[in-house]
Structures are given as C-alpha cells and as structure tokens.
Amino acid sequence: MQLFMKPDYQTHVFTSTYTADVSGVCSALYELGGMSVLHDPSGCNSTYSTHDEPRWFDTDSLMYVSGLDEITAVMGDDTVLIRDVVQAAADLEPRFITLCGASIPHIIAFDYRGVAHLIEEECGIPVLPVPTDGLKSYVSGVGLAFRAWLERFANPAEYKDAPDRTINLMGVTPLDFSINDNVAVLRRTFEDAGFTVNCCMAMGDSFETLTHAYRAGCNVVVSSAGRKAAKFMKRKSGMPFVEGLPVGPEQTEAVLQAVAETLADGKDRRVWGKFENTGRFTVPEDRILVIGEEIFAHSLADAINRLPEDSRFGRTACPFWPDEDEGMPEAELITAVRGAHTVIADPLYKIIARSGAPKAFLPFPHEAYSGRIFRSEIPVFCGKAFRIDELLQRS
Amino acid sequence: MKEFQKIKDITYEYNADIGLAYASPVRGVWNIVHIGTLLPESHQIFVCPTSCLRGVVLTTAEMGAMDKMSTITVGEDNILEGDMEEALQIGTERVIAELPERPRAMLIFTSCVHHFLAVNYQRVYKVLREKYPDIDFIDCYMNPIMRRKTPAVPSLWRQMHRLLQKTETTKKQVNLVGNCFPYGENSDLNVLLERQGVRVMDINTCKTYDEFLQMAASAANFTFHVTANTAGKDMQIRLGQEWIPMHAGYSYDRIDADLQKAADFLEIEAPAEDEISRLRAEVEASVEETRALLDGTPVSIDYTAVDCPLELASYLLDHGFQVESVFIDVFTESRETFEELQQKAPDLKIYQSLGWNIRRMERGYDGKIIAIGQKSAYFKDTDYFVNVVENEGMYGYRGILHLMELLRDAAVNAKPMRELVQIKGWGCSCS
C-alpha cells in the first residue's frame, strides 16, 4: 500500500476544467483601461474571449496573444515580444500593460520582470509582470494580477486615513459573478447595511477609484480569487480581511456582522462554521454537496446549514471545491457526487451523476466552469433576496 | 497604422500573423475538436496544461459531446519530474477503463509542452497498441508553437487518415478528404462522380468506423482546401492513392480542367461540351440576376467563408459588383491572382482580422453592405450576410450558382449576426 498517495488530479474522463490563470489575469484587469498581453503561441486568447470573457463583444478592452513561435522560443529571443508590444502600445496608448503567459514561457524560464522593465523603458507606459504559467486555475491568475496592480498603483499609506465603515469587495470578476445583477446586489447589500463600498475589485469601478483601494477599513473577500490581494494589502498596510459571501438572508446577516466586528477589532475572519468534511476531498455520504469556487461553496453550504432542519431534509451541507493549483481529482469527485443526497453544482458536473445517485442534482451554473453555455441560467445569488430554501425545494 | 491597407500598398508576402494577435468574437470556423469528432466510434484525449484544455473542453461541451472526449492535465510535477510519458499512459488506461463503451479509435492530442520537453510519446503509443490491440491509437497534435511549420488543422486531417491501412484500391471508389461539410448537389465533382457510378467516400458521411476504414480502398483522394494538402500528399505516399487537388475558385477554364483531370484518372466521361455551355450560361444569368438585385450595394468578403477570397473579389468585380473590402490574414492564392486584383482594384481595402488595431476599429459601414462570411459581417456590423464557413460544400459551376442564391438571400433577408457568428464551429453536426 502506498502511503500519502496523491489524488489523480490529472485524468478527467468525464468532467470539464476550470478557467486557467491566464484568463484570470485578463478578466481581473479588463475594465481598467490597460492592455493585457498573453505570451503564448496561440489559442489562449480565443479561449479567453469565447469562454471566459462575457464582456468581449460589447466593449473594446485590449487583450492580445504574443504569437510566440518555435524559433523565437528556442532562441529565447525576447526582442520580438518587446518590439511587438511597443508597436501596439504606440498605436493604442493603453493606461498600463500587463504581461502574463502560459506554459512555454514557463518552461523556457521567460523573465517577466526583466522584459516588463525593458518594455516600460522603451514605451514609457507602466508594465505589470504577472508570471502565470497556464498550469493553474483562474483563482491564482486573478490573485496575481490584483496583487501586481495594487503593488504598482495603490498607496498603502492611505490606510491610516481610511474612513469609518468603509470596505472593499475583493475577487470580483465575471468568472465568479457573471454579468447579471450579482455585483450590483453585492454592493447594495453592504451599502444598505450602512457600509461604504470604497472599491469593488474589479467590476464597475475605474482605474482612479482602485488606486485608492487602501482607503478602507477592511477587505471583504467574496471569492478566493481576491485572497492573494487581500493578504498582500494586509502585509503592506495591516488592513484586515473577512472571507465570506453574502448569499441568502442568514448568511448575509452573518457576513455583515463579521465585517462590523472586523472593522472594530481589526481581526481577520471567515464567515462559516465547521463542516463534516473528513478530508480535503472526502465528505460523508448522504449530505448536501455544494461544488464550486471555495468561498462560494463554503458560504452556500454554511447558509444551508443555518436553515431549519426541515428545509434541508434533515441533512447538513458540505463544500467541495477545486484546488487552486491542481484542480479537481475526478475519482474523489465522483465518489462524493454519487454518495450525496443532493448536489448543487454546475450543470456540466451532471455527467458523473448516475441514476438515483445523487437523489437530486440542482444545477447552479458557474461561469468559470461552464463558460457561456448556461450563462442565462446563472441566478442572482448575492444578497438577502436569494432564497436558498426555495432552491432546495426544487430537488 | 490603420486597421486596413489598400491592396495597392501591400505585397504578396503580407501576413497578419506577425505581432500581437487579436481574437474577434467570430467563432464559426471549425477547430481541431470539431474535426476530430467527425471520426465515428472514436474518443479524443487532450493532454495539455489547463490553459490549453479550457478551450477544447468547452468547445466539446458546447457541442454536447463530452462523452467523446477526456483530458489529461499536464501539471508542474510532470515538468519537474519528467514523467510525461507515465502520465500519458496511466491517464489513457484510466480513460479506457472508465468509458462506458470501448472506442474503436483514440485520437490522443499532445501539446506544445510535450514538443519542447522532447516527450517520447511514440513509445507510449507502442505500449498502448500492444496492450489494447482492439483500439487504433493515433497521435494528434495541438501544438500552435509549431504553426509556421506544421499547423494543427492540416496535421489533424493527415493524422486522422493515417488510421487507414494500405490495401487494394479500385477506381470505382474515391475519397473526398479534408472537408468540414459533406459535398453533394452544389459540387460539380460529386454530380459527375455519381452520374458515372463512382462511390464517393467522405469522413463526413461515414456512420461507422468500419465504413471509414473502407476509404483505404479508394483509388483517389480529392481535396478542395489548402488545409487538406498535407493529408492528400501523405495518403499518396503511404497508401498509393492518387491525390487530385481541386481548385475551389471561380475560373471556368480551371473548373473544366480539374474535372477533366478527375475524369481522365478515373477513366470516366468528363462533362460534355454542351453541358459545360449550359452551366456557364446558367451561372452568368444567375450572377447577373444577383448583380441587378444588389444594384450597387457593396460587398465585403472574408477568408472564413470561401477558399479563394481574392479570386472571388476579382470575379465579382468582373461581373459589375462593388467589392468594398476583403478580410484576410495571409494570402494562400497565387501571386498572379493577387497581382491581377491589385491592378483591377488598387483601392480595395484589405483588413487583417488578427491585427491589433482592428480591436479599436469603428465597426460598421455608412449605408447597407452585404458580407460574404462571418468576419466581414461582424466587422462591417451588418445583418445582411452569407453565413457560411469553409466553402460549405460548394465547388464548380454548381458551387457558384449556390453562392449566388445565398448572396441574393443575404441581400434581402437580415440574420441575427450577433448570435450566429458567436456559435463555435458553424454547422458542426457531429454532436
């Protein structure tokens, strides 16, 4: 028997894959007037613009692939990229440039920081190096992008003058919140409770607004994609953070209360209790399984557990979420899904359900998993108005 | 730099695949997933990093064909430990074990990272072939880093047909190779072959894997697209089948010559003089009817719709149409065709659909414009367009007749461009 055997994260016989880190970078910075350059041969840009970017058709934000080819990679000739970026920047005059990349730059040890510096010297536009590798999920990419942006454009010294009851929403991209009313409701949820939303990073707020990200009392990390940036801001300024998503009335109250407490005592918090998960990818049978992004899955599972017992079939809910670096191990996933009483998950997971196992499958589309396929069916799940008991009644 | 240049200002060496590349929301052109799914009773495995997998997986999911595809993700560990071969073999064996039905063939796509790390995947396939003799394994490639030398689509057409094994051939049967759409009544070649009792095989119409394997017994392979040339050449060398490329253009003499060439090889009667005369007259009448209907309304053409956009532009200009622009990223037609068009319409606008400046182009046209192809329709922001990709089974006089029908329809009937152009792999019915 092999001890400490790692789950097989790699082979997926039936299931899909989450958005990659490179798309996460582009999504995170999409609305800020920059130009994202993805250092890669080809394909990643059309994947992003087709499946991971719902704003692509109606806006003219800038995202390009470098078109790395064999000879350029073999020779390590970075001057090609530098020349191409400088030429495009001269025509398009972006506010800033972001340089990220996929697996080939990673294996040839492409020097993101050095090349960013050279481009910046040549064209005079700030260049953010974001060393993605195409091997990880969007959670990593969004996190790295926000962190790089804050490091360059925001001033940690502003934290000491942060107004009272002011917060930031961290980790907000269409990959987790789509382009329905979720973000507006999220913002309103805090404003209605008497908080001021200093910035929503990064949907609906401008470059200038985000430069003052440190003018808040705490960060509310509503998706794990916002965690890296929140931790970075904590390190730079001491700003505390709360991890939790206001989903449904009970969870919303809990998040609002946690935020108020954190603003008062400066301590970091997570707004969910203990779950019955017995391991990273093991859950007891006959439970309500919530599959999705980490903070969403924990928050919704916690919200379910706050309901009266009869609203949740006398069962408790357990979260199940992908690893940021490795993704989801399919064998463990199948065991969990088929052993569950009810599964709440993206419809593409239904392929692993079998007749009667689980007893009920409640589709809950997630843009970072199924892309645009079920976009019109993504609910407005943020805020008090989302009725989790009604969701469960559909089973 | 503008998003377009006038044809008089560019050279034949023009190539948009230099510099930063843009991806428009236009998605009708087929990719390797759509093409791979044409093979009946087969299963695809993509072995790549997450960033590459995302696109192919969701393409498959949008087709509703997730049961035809599995993935093996390349991770950091594989790069550091150099165990790509083990991951490929173990992953493939798990896929075979867990699929509800045994596939007849498996298309295994490796990626750029395998190429760069010199992964010995041929050894893995050898092991798999020995272990699973009832499954045909074929190596396929999604390695765009090699696109200047071996682009993915031509490579896939070649690899899929490498499943065929050399056998005795007959001139009573031929193959059409490298098409995303079945050819039929809108192709002069098909009409000729059917009339002469020659069986026409095409992966598009094969219902079973065994039927596909029968393509090995054909005496000739006809190709219509440049992307099929690699397969045509390969099959000629490997299987001894004659490769007969058909030029999907608009020159009447060239059509006649190609059909004569086909007939000569198959030892059948070529179209008779009176049939050719009748078809030419029909085409001319149809083109004139279309020109009259358009009545000076400009036309924009793109390379995703037809194989020979420059030749089409030239043909339409010769027949009195107003051709406003051509969207094209690289010239695959002859230098003579390019230079002839340059002389004929020096102010014709040539747009790079990949160029970085086109992202900020003001989409639209001052007045009505009719597009031939999705990219032209998107960038000219018109609902009046011919919604075809990959020439959609059109060849010869009958192909031109059908194109004119589509153009007349496009001139009067608006289509929901925004919805249509974003559908991936337009017309793909393999799900």
Interface residues (C-beta under 8 A of the other chain):
Chain A: D8 Y9 Q10 T11 H12 V13 F14 S16 T17 Y18 T19 A20 D21 V22 S23 V37 D40 P41 S42 G43 C44 N45 S46 T47 Y48 S49 T50 H51 D52 W56 F57 D60 L62 Y64 V65 S66 G67 L68 D69 E70 I71 A73 D84 V85 Q87 A88 D91 L92 A102 S103 I104 H106 I107 I108 D133 G134 L135 K136 S137 D325 E326 G327 L348 I351 S370 G371 I373
Chain B: M1 D17 I18 G19 L20 A21 Y22 A23 S24 P25 R27 P49 T50 S51 C52 L53 R54 G55 V57 L58 A61 E62 M66 D67 S70 T71 I72 T73 V74 G75 E76 N78 I79 A87 I90 G91 R94 V95 E98 L99 S111 C112 V113 F116 L117 M142 N143 P144 I145 M146 R147 R148 K149 W356 N357 R359 R360 R418 Q422 K424
